[in-house]
Amino acid sequence: MSEHKKPAGFVPLKSVTRGAPDPAAALAEIRQIYFRTSKRTIDNDFAHALELLKSLPDEATRSKAHVYMEGLAEMSREWARSNKPTAKKRT
């Protein structure tokens, strides 16, 4: 039997549709997303982390994920800036 590899940045549909995950598991998954994201996968990873964040039951639990979400947002901004073409100067 061959093993199917998921593409980088793959967000399983069941992670969004299965209902509220265990808060500790959701925090662990947000942390994992933070450390494994790349320039190519940041958009999908950020969307996935945001859905996990929304599933957390209270503000105290959400505040624990704050540092990872801020980090993902910063990476997204930096990588979006680096993808913009630079304007050429006239001489």
Beta strands, then each sheet from edge to edge (+ up, - down):
end
